């Protein structure tokens, strides 16, 4: 692809892939004029279509087909008249149940069958001769003797009844009996065994085991929580979504570059101590509403395949930026070491308090050659 300088009209032949679809900044080698060159759009060649001859026979009118005869609309069928509603026949009245017949009255006992008073006296005797009921009680002889306390104490104790006392055990039988000779007791039947009795006998042991389990669980949970809090920086680096949970408990992890905006200008060629350098200057601004820490910046030079060929670590002059506050930064590369460079990239590094020695670069961005800053 050919491009020309708008200042001195010098033409150059460059590779179209280097310009890209979005264009890029270029500079004239003759007059050092810089401009943004866009890809040249090639106009497509005109395509001529040959004219073909069409015979008049192709323009004849197609034969017309007669329209079909109109079809008469079908006559709707007459709507049948509604049938008269039939009145339901009245239900017959239920037949009343016959009343139960009253129970027959008992026949009166004829009076002639009952005995008369004279007959009763003849059979039972005269009731006047019957004495009072108290006369039938046997008269108790009054032979009670009064005994004073001294005579009561002098009375001998009665002998115990042998039938009310169990026989005394035989000592010789107990001495001859050994523990092995004692027979085993009969097993209890299943109906008399209650498993709830064992549960009632072990409440103290189960309570201690439950307390031990609760203490172990609390220790594990507290240990895990403390470990996550002290290593939350590593956890957020591995799983960024966990920063939301830390923010809920007021332990949010600051992420390098969050709330900041970096604006890098176009690289410029400068001669310093007789050497040609490519100098890059930029501006770092705090666009948030709170004060933000300032991290290190890694300025990388990339080739046409987006592979890094050089990197420089830039430490801005401030460690904290207030809202809408900015800080300038700059770095330089020896021109001969980045001759194949095609693009400049600026990425955020660790915070200045967390970083190691000045000039440390990320593992994937190790420079090919050490260069002065």
C-alpha positions in Angstrom: 0.0 0.0 0.0 1.3 3.5 -0.9 0.9 6.5 1.4 2.0 10.1 0.9 3.0 12.8 3.4 0.4 15.6 3.4 3.2 18.1 4.2 6.0 17.3 1.6 4.1 14.8 -0.6 6.7 12.1 -0.2 5.4 8.7 -1.0 6.1 5.5 1.0 5.3 1.9 0.4 4.1 0.2 3.6 2.5 -3.1 4.5 -1.3 -2.7 4.8 -1.4 -5.1 7.8 0.7 -2.6 9.8 -1.9 0.2 9.3 -4.8 -2.1 10.4 -8.5 -1.4 10.1 -8.5 1.5 12.6 -5.4 3.3 11.3 -2.4 4.3 13.2 -0.1 7.3 13.8 2.8 7.6 11.3 5.6 10.1 10.8 7.3 11.2 7.6 11.0 10.2 7.4 11.8 13.2 5.2 10.1 16.2 7.0 9.3 14.5 10.4 5.6 15.4 10.0 3.2 13.2 12.0 -0.4 12.3 11.0 -2.9 9.5 11.6 -3.0 7.3 8.5 -6.2 5.3 7.7 -6.2 2.3 5.4 -6.6 3.1 1.7 -9.9 1.9 0.3 -9.6 0.5 -3.2 -12.4 1.3 -5.5 -13.9 -1.9 -7.1 -13.5 -2.1 -10.9 -16.6 -1.5 -12.9 -18.4 -4.7 -14.0 -20.0 -4.5 -17.5 -22.9 -6.8 -18.2 -23.3 -7.7 -21.9 -26.7 -6.8 -23.4 -28.7 -9.7 -24.7 -31.1 -9.5 -27.6 -34.7 -10.3 -26.7 -37.1 -11.4 -29.6 -40.5 -9.8 -29.8 -42.2 -13.2 -29.4 -41.1 -13.1 -25.7 -43.4 -10.1 -25.1 -46.6 -11.8 -26.2 -49.4 -11.7 -23.8 -50.2 -14.9 -22.0 -53.5 -16.6 -22.7 -56.3 -15.4 -20.4 -58.3 -18.0 -18.6 -62.1 -17.4 -18.3 -63.2 -16.6 -14.8 -65.2 -19.4 -13.2 -69.0 -19.0 -12.9 -70.2 -17.7 -9.6 -71.4 -20.3 -7.2 -74.8 -19.7 -5.6 -74.7 -19.4 -1.9 -76.2 -22.4 -0.1 -79.7 -21.9 1.3 -79.6 -22.1 5.2 -81.7 -24.8 6.7 -84.8 -23.7 8.6 -84.3 -23.5 12.4 -86.6 -26.0 14.1 -89.2 -24.6 16.5 -88.4 -25.2 20.2 -90.2 -28.1 21.8 -92.6 -27.3 24.6 -91.4 -27.9 28.1 -93.2 -30.8 29.8 -94.3 -30.1 33.4 -93.1 -32.8 35.8 -95.8 -35.0 37.2 -96.5 -34.4 40.9 -94.9 -36.9 43.3 -97.4 -39.2 45.0 -97.9 -38.5 48.7 -96.0 -41.0 51.0 -98.2 -43.6 52.7 -98.3 -42.9 56.5 -96.8 -45.6 58.6 -99.3 -47.4 60.9 -99.1 -46.4 64.5 -97.9 -49.2 66.8 -100.6 -50.9 68.9 -100.6 -50.0 72.6 -99.3 -52.7 74.9 -102.0 -54.7 76.6 -102.9 -53.8 80.1 -102.1 -56.4 82.8 -105.0 -58.4 84.0 -106.1 -57.5 87.5 -105.5 -60.1 90.1 -108.8 -61.3 91.5 -109.4 -60.4 95.1 -110.7 -63.8 96.1 -107.3 -65.4 95.6 -105.7 -63.2 98.3 -105.7 -64.6 101.9 -107.6 -62.7 104.5 -106.2 -61.2 107.8 -107.6 -64.1 109.9 -105.9 -66.6 107.7 -102.6 -64.7 107.9 -102.9 -64.7 111.8 -103.6 -68.4 111.8 -100.6 -69.1 109.6 -98.1 -66.7 111.3 -99.4 -66.5 114.8 -100.3 -63.5 116.8 -97.8 -60.6 116.3 -98.5 -59.2 119.7 -96.5 -61.9 121.4 -93.3 -61.0 119.5 -90.8 -59.3 121.7 -88.5 -56.5 120.7 -85.6 -57.4 118.4 -83.1 -56.4 121.1 -84.2 -59.3 123.2 -82.7 -61.7 120.7 -79.1 -60.4 121.4 -77.1 -62.5 123.7 -76.3 -60.8 126.9 -72.5 -60.4 127.4 -71.3 -61.3 130.9 -69.7 -58.3 132.6 -66.5 -60.0 133.8 -64.0 -57.3 132.6 -61.1 -56.9 135.1 -59.3 -53.6 135.4 -55.4 -53.8 135.3 -53.1 -50.9 136.3 -49.9 -49.9 134.6 -47.6 -51.7 137.0 -49.4 -55.0 136.5 -49.3 -54.5 132.8 -45.5 -54.1 132.8 -45.0 -57.3 134.8 -46.8 -59.4 132.2 -44.5 -61.6 130.1 -44.2 -61.1 126.4 -46.1 -63.6 124.3 -44.0 -66.1 122.3 -43.9 -65.3 118.5 -45.7 -67.5 116.2 -43.4 -69.7 114.1 -45.7 -69.7 111.1 -45.3 -65.9 110.6 -41.4 -66.0 110.4 -39.3 -67.3 107.6 -36.8 -70.0 108.5 -33.2 -68.7 109.2 -30.7 -69.4 106.5 -28.3 -72.2 106.8 -24.7 -70.8 107.2 -23.2 -74.1 106.1 -25.1 -73.9 102.8 -23.8 -70.4 102.1 -20.2 -71.4 102.8 -20.4 -74.4 100.4 -22.0 -72.3 97.5 -19.4 -70.9 95.0 -20.0 -68.0 92.5 -19.6 -70.4 89.5 -22.4 -72.6 90.9 -25.0 -69.7 91.0 -27.4 -70.3 88.1 -28.0 -67.5 85.6 -31.2 -65.6 86.0 -33.9 -66.2 83.5 -34.0 -63.7 80.6 -36.7 -61.1 80.6 -39.4 -61.5 78.1 -39.5 -59.1 75.1 -42.7 -57.4 76.4 -40.9 -56.3 79.6 -38.0 -54.6 77.8 -38.3 -50.9 77.2 -35.5 -49.2 75.0 -36.5 -45.8 76.4 -34.9 -46.8 79.7 -31.4 -46.8 78.1 -32.0 -43.4 76.6 -32.9 -42.1 80.0 -29.8 -43.6 81.5 -27.4 -41.8 79.0 -28.5 -38.2 79.0 -25.3 -36.9 80.6 -22.9 -38.7 78.2 -24.9 -37.6 75.1 -25.0 -34.0 76.4 -21.2 -33.9 76.8 -20.7 -35.3 73.3 -23.0 -32.7 71.8 -21.1 -29.9 73.6 -17.8 -31.2 72.2 -19.1 -31.3 68.7 -20.4 -27.8 69.0 -17.1 -26.5 70.3 -15.2 -28.3 67.5 -17.5 -26.8 64.8 -17.2 -23.3 66.3 -13.4 -23.6 66.4 -13.2 -24.7 62.7 -15.6 -22.0 61.6 -13.8 -19.2 63.5 -10.4 -20.5 62.2 -11.6 -20.5 58.6 -13.1 -17.0 59.0 -9.9 -15.6 60.5 -7.8 -17.2 57.7 -10.0 -15.7 55.0 -9.8 -12.3 56.6 -6.0 -12.3 57.0 -5.5 -13.7 53.4 -8.3 -11.9 51.8 -5.9 -10.2 49.3 -4.9 -13.6 47.9 -8.5 -14.8 48.0 -9.7 -11.8 46.0 -6.9 -12.3 43.4 -8.0 -15.9 42.9 -11.8 -15.3 43.1 -12.6 -11.6 42.5 -16.3 -12.2 43.3 -15.4 -12.7 47.0 -14.6 -9.0 47.3 -18.4 -8.3 47.5 -18.7 -10.5 50.6 -15.7 -8.7 52.2 -17.3 -5.4 51.4 -20.4 -6.3 53.3 -18.4 -6.8 56.5 -16.3 -3.7 56.0 -13.1 -5.5 54.9 -13.1 -4.7 51.2 -9.8 -5.3 49.4 -8.4 -2.4 47.3 -7.7 -3.5 43.7 -4.9 -1.7 41.9 -6.2 0.8 39.3 -9.8 0.8 40.7 -11.2 4.3 40.4 -8.2 5.5 38.4 -7.9 6.6 34.7 -4.5 6.5 32.9 -4.0 8.6 29.8 -0.8 8.0 27.9 0.3 10.4 25.2 2.0 9.6 21.9 5.6 8.5 22.1 8.2 11.0 21.0 11.8 10.7 19.9 14.4 12.7 21.9 18.2 12.8 21.9 19.7 12.5 25.3 23.5 12.3 25.8 23.9 11.5 22.2 21.5 8.6 22.1 18.1 8.4 20.5 15.3 7.6 23.0 11.6 7.0 22.7 10.0 9.0 25.5 6.4 8.3 26.7 4.6 10.8 29.0 1.2 10.3 30.6 -1.3 11.4 33.2 -2.9 9.3 36.0 -6.2 10.7 37.4 -8.5 9.7 40.3 -12.1 9.7 38.8 -13.8 8.3 41.9 -15.4 10.1 44.9 -13.0 8.8 47.5 -9.2 8.8 48.0 -7.5 6.1 46.1 -4.0 4.6 46.5 -1.6 4.9 43.5 -0.1 1.7 42.2 2.9 1.1 40.1 2.6 1.3 36.3 4.1 -1.1 33.8 4.8 0.5 30.3 5.1 -2.3 27.7 6.3 -2.1 24.1 4.5 -4.7 21.8 5.4 -5.8 18.3 3.0 -6.5 15.5 2.0 -9.8 16.9 1.1 -8.2 20.3 4.2 -9.9 21.9 6.0 -7.8 24.5 9.6 -6.9 23.6 10.4 -4.4 26.4 8.8 -3.2 29.7 9.6 -0.4 32.2 8.2 0.0 35.7 7.0 3.6 36.5 6.5 4.7 40.1 4.3 7.9 40.2 5.3 10.8 42.5 2.3 10.3 44.8 1.1 7.4 46.8 -2.5 8.7 47.3 -4.8 10.7 45.0 -7.8 12.7 46.2 -10.9 12.9 44.1 -10.2 14.5 40.7 -6.5 14.8 41.6 -3.9 13.7 39.0 -0.2 12.9 38.8 2.1 12.9 35.8 4.5 10.0 34.9 7.1 9.4 32.1 9.5 6.8 31.0 11.9 6.2 28.0 13.3 3.4 25.9 16.4 3.3 23.7 15.2 3.5 20.2 17.5 0.8 18.9 16.1 -1.8 21.3 12.5 -1.3 20.3 12.9 -1.0 16.6 10.3 -3.7 16.0 7.8 -2.1 18.4 4.4 -1.2 17.0 2.3 -0.5 20.1 2.5 0.9 23.6 0.5 -0.6 26.5 0.2 0.7 30.1 -1.0 -1.8 32.8 -1.4 -1.4 36.6 1.0 -3.1 39.0 1.0 -3.6 42.8 0.6 -0.7 45.2 3.8 1.1 46.1 3.6 0.0 49.7 3.2 -3.6 48.7 5.8 -3.6 45.8 9.3 -4.8 46.2 12.4 -3.3 44.7 11.9 -0.4 42.2 11.7 -1.6 38.6 10.2 -5.0 39.3 8.1 -6.2 36.4 5.4 -8.9 36.2 6.4 -12.5 35.4 4.9 -12.4 31.9 6.4 -9.0 31.2 10.2 -9.5 31.7 12.2 -7.1 29.5 14.7 -8.4 27.0 17.4 -5.9 27.9 17.9 -3.6 30.9 17.7 0.1 29.8 18.1 3.3 31.7 15.0 5.1 32.8 
